Amino acid sequence: MATHPTLDLGAGAAALTAALVDIPSESRHEGPLADAVEAALAAVDWLDVARLGNTVVARTALGRGERVLIGGHLDTVPAHGNLPHRIDGDLLYGLGSCDMKGGVAVALSLAASVAEPVRDVTYVLYECEEVDASLNGLQHLADGRPDLLEADLAILMEPSDAGIEAGCQGTMRVEVSVPGRRAHSARSWLGVNAIHGAGPVLDLLRAYTPRRPVIDGLEYREGLNAVAISGGVAGNVIPDECVVTVNYRFAPDRSVDEALAHLTRLFDGYELRVTDAAAGALPGLDRPAAADFVAAVGETPRPKFGWTDVARFSALGVPALNFGPGDPALAHTRDEHVSLAQIHSCEQRLRAWLTASP
């Protein structure tokens, strides 16, 4: 007879991280973990619990003057011989330990133990962050139950080395097409070699100087790089097309449309096809709730290099910060791990903020 996994929310965030890691939850297969999370939170008297797909939302309703949202995704990338968890000194190893079951454990531990927060709290544990954006549980909430995402500040428990990473970069991938004319390679003068013609595109990328704008006191570093190149028909044919795939990581002071306009100007004369685009998120450090959190945590914010779901909150008008245990460079690696000390530090600082008078 199959047994259903259960979670002890009173075991402490470190033990809870281990338990979460040991419940497999690869993207699109979060059901058993979502069931365990829902059942555990439903037993907490002061929380109202709702579920949409494999996304679980738990909220206090105390009539406080502010509402904050603490969120984390339940899914992981596929396993790579890194289940179940193991502990070596201060480090807990295992799939999703860093990205981001350590952060989810902190959120669950707080949800089950902070009965009288000075701010109302919404805890969102969601599905399908690691796969196509159309499946993302936060986006499904934004589309179907945006009321559940209303808040004065969102804290995403993404691994940030237990520091605050504000905002995030936008990202865009474009295919730059270089035309040519096909011919037999024995009579190459009758054709135009598209691969040779890609040289000027690569020259533009080599000579490019990325912007480093300062936003809310944080310096964001942009990046523009070729990430793939394709071309060629056969070993005896002059190719009539070469495609250079370019990834643009742009600062959050540019919209997707502005980023595309910039690339269009840069690659003037070439055909561009956008294959992926996502807006960034402004830091929002000037918003009172965000400034108060930064002061309470006592960390100097850093800019977020990369894209996270804080951008979804930014699109809803909710300022959002990344704050969670774990080194983001370890995410998705076979030796993924998280520091138990960082888990404890994040939990204690969030607990102090949720229980101290604003």
Secondary structure, DSSP 8 states (H G I E B T S, - for coil): --------TTS-HHHHHHHHHTS--BTT--HHHHHHHHHHHHT-TT-EEEEETTEEEEE--S--S-EEEEEEE--B---SS--S-EEETTEEESTTIIIIIHHHHHHHHHHHH-SS-SSEEEEEEES-SSS-GGG-HHHHHHHH-GGGG--SEEEE---STTSEEESB-EEEEEEEEEE-B-EEGGGGGGSB-HHHHTHHHHHHHHH------EETTEE---EEEEEEEEE---TTEE-SEEEEEEEEEE-TTS-HHHHHHHHHHHTTTSEEEEEEEE--B---TTSHHHHHHHHHHT---EE--S--THHHHHHTT--EEEE-SS-GGGTTSTT-EEEHHHHHHHHHHHHHHHHS--
